[in-house]
């Protein structure tokens, strides 16, 4: 029987941008991509998403991982969760982003959204120029309120009771050693608090989801 994988995107993103690569890497699975607007609309109850109700594995990238961890207690029991460039407290003091920086990004989105998105794409690290341009063009298709809401979630949300989450499902972390968006220190903290089933720290990988060689756990 064909397995189904559900992909939850990062801020201003859409995993469908990498549809061809994903289908080539995991050809025997049915891949379901949750759009960025749908992720935001269901942020307090991911069970509203039809993709969640018919999946064998949930993969959340960055903002998607934050919302997956936040919703983990109510997600279908036993469904494994993979957190790619994992986030549980984006603006954690000392090791996360300062809240004022995220708030300033929100303010500047009104003035020049393309400049903010280009700067963030640069912060995510090196990637092929066409990938970066496709990501920016896609991000510009979202409304101002959708972009700002994503930043507000990152600035304000934290995941409570991390140590209790693996009781109902396997949780795996895949982190990027060269990530300038999600620091290695925050991943170390998350591993200590969460006690995931596994942690991969991928050398040479940055915040772009397929900038390094990693694989999904067997489910």
C-alpha positions in Angstrom: 0.0 0.0 0.0 1.3 3.4 -1.0 2.3 5.7 1.9 1.2 9.3 2.1 3.5 12.1 3.3 2.2 15.5 4.4 4.5 18.5 3.9 4.0 21.7 6.0 5.9 24.7 4.7 8.1 27.4 6.3 7.4 31.1 6.4 6.2 32.6 3.1 6.9 29.2 1.4 5.4 26.4 -0.5 6.9 22.9 -0.5 5.3 22.4 -3.9 8.2 24.4 -5.3 10.3 21.3 -4.7 7.6 18.8 -5.9 9.8 17.3 -8.7 12.7 16.8 -6.3 10.5 15.3 -3.6 8.8 12.9 -6.0 12.2 11.8 -7.3 13.6 11.2 -3.9 10.6 9.4 -2.5 8.9 7.9 -5.6 6.8 5.3 -3.8 4.9 7.8 -1.6 1.9 10.0 -2.3 3.0 13.6 -1.4 0.5 16.1 -0.1 1.6 19.7 0.1 -0.2 22.1 2.5 -0.2 25.7 1.2 1.2 28.5 3.3 -2.2 30.2 3.6 -3.9 26.9 4.6 -1.2 26.4 7.2 -1.8 29.8 8.7 -5.6 29.3 8.6 -5.3 26.0 10.5 -2.5 27.0 12.8 -4.5 26.4 16.0 -5.9 23.0 14.8 -4.0 21.3 12.0 -6.6 18.5 12.1 -8.7 20.9 9.9 -6.4 20.1 7.1 -7.6 17.1 5.0 -3.9 16.2 4.3 -3.4 15.6 8.0 -6.2 13.1 8.2 -4.8 10.9 5.5 -1.1 10.7 6.1 1.5 8.3 7.3 4.1 10.9 8.0 4.1 14.7 8.7 7.1 16.8 7.7 7.2 20.3 9.0 9.9 22.8 7.8 10.8 25.7 10.1 7.4 27.5 10.8 5.7 24.3 9.7 7.7 22.4 12.4 6.7 24.9 15.1 3.0 24.5 14.3 3.4 20.7 14.0 5.0 20.6 17.5 2.4 22.9 18.9 -0.4 20.8 17.6 1.2 17.4 18.3 -1.0 16.5 21.3 -4.1 16.6 19.1 -2.7 15.2 15.9 -3.7 11.6 14.9 -2.0 9.4 17.5 1.1 7.5 16.4 1.7 9.5 13.2 5.5 10.2 13.1 6.6 13.8 12.9 9.7 15.0 11.2 10.9 18.6 12.0 13.2 20.0 9.3 15.2 23.0 10.5 13.2 22.6 13.7 11.7 25.4 15.6 9.9 25.4 19.0 10.8 28.9 20.2 12.0 31.1 17.4 12.6 34.2 19.4 14.2 32.4 22.4 16.5 34.9 24.3 20.2 34.6 23.6 19.9 31.8 21.0 17.0 32.8 18.8 16.0 35.8 16.8 15.4 39.0 18.8 11.7 39.9 18.8 12.5 43.4 17.6 14.1 42.1 14.5 11.0 40.1 13.5 8.8 43.1 14.3 11.0 45.3 12.2 10.6 42.9 9.3 6.8 43.1 9.7 6.9 46.9 9.5 9.2 47.0 6.5 7.0 44.5 4.6 4.5 47.4 4.1 7.2 49.6 2.5 9.1 47.1 0.4 8.1 43.5 0.6 10.4 42.3 -2.2 13.5 43.8 -0.4 12.5 42.0 2.9 11.9 38.7 1.1 15.2 39.0 -0.8 17.1 39.7 2.4 15.5 36.7 4.1 16.2 34.4 1.1 19.9 35.6 1.4 19.8 34.7 5.1 18.6 31.2 4.3 22.0 30.6 2.6 23.4 29.7 -0.8 21.2 27.9 -3.3 20.7 27.9 -7.0 19.6 31.3 -8.3 16.5 29.9 -10.0 15.4 28.3 -6.7 15.8 31.6 -4.9 14.0 33.6 -7.5 11.1 31.1 -7.6 10.9 31.2 -3.8 10.8 35.1 -3.9 8.2 35.1 -6.6 6.0 32.7 -4.8 6.4 34.6 -1.5 5.3 37.8 -3.2 2.0 36.1 -4.3 0.9 36.0 -0.6 -1.0 38.9 0.9 0.7 41.4 3.2 -1.5 40.1 6.1 -0.4 36.5 5.4 3.3 37.4 5.5 2.9 39.5 8.6 0.8 36.8 10.4 3.6 34.3 9.8 6.1 36.6 11.4 3.8 37.3 14.3 3.5 33.5 14.9 7.3 33.1 14.9 7.7 36.1 17.3 5.1 35.0 19.8 4.6 31.2 19.7 6.4 28.7 21.9 5.7 25.0 22.3 4.8 23.9 25.8 5.4 20.6 27.5 8.0 19.5 24.9 9.1 16.5 26.9 5.6 15.0 26.8 5.2 15.2 23.0 7.1 12.0 22.0 4.8 9.8 24.2 2.1 9.7 21.4 4.4 9.6 18.3 8.0 9.3 17.1 9.5 12.7 16.6 12.6 13.2 14.5 14.7 16.3 14.1 16.7 17.1 10.9 18.9 20.2 11.5 21.3 22.1 9.3 24.8 22.7 10.6 25.1 25.9 8.5 21.7 27.3 9.3 21.7 31.1 9.9 17.9 31.2 10.5 17.6 28.4 13.1 20.8 28.3 15.2 22.6 25.1 16.2 22.3 26.3 19.9 18.5 26.3 19.6 18.5 22.8 18.1 20.7 21.5 20.9 18.2 23.1 23.4 15.3 21.5 21.6 16.9 18.1 21.6 17.5 18.4 25.3 13.9 19.4 26.1 12.1 17.2 23.6 14.1 14.0 23.7 13.3 13.1 20.1 13.6 9.7 18.7 16.5 10.9 16.4 18.5 13.9 15.5 20.4 14.4 12.2 22.7 17.4 12.1 23.6 17.7 8.4 27.0 19.2 7.7 27.1 21.7 4.8 23.3 22.3 4.9 21.7 25.7 5.4 18.0 26.7 5.8 17.0 25.8 2.3 15.2 22.4 2.8 17.2 20.5 0.2 20.6 22.2 0.5 22.0 19.1 2.2 21.8 15.3 2.0 19.3 13.9 4.4 16.6 11.2 4.4 13.3 10.6 6.0 13.1 8.0 8.7 11.4 4.7 7.9 7.7 4.7 8.9 
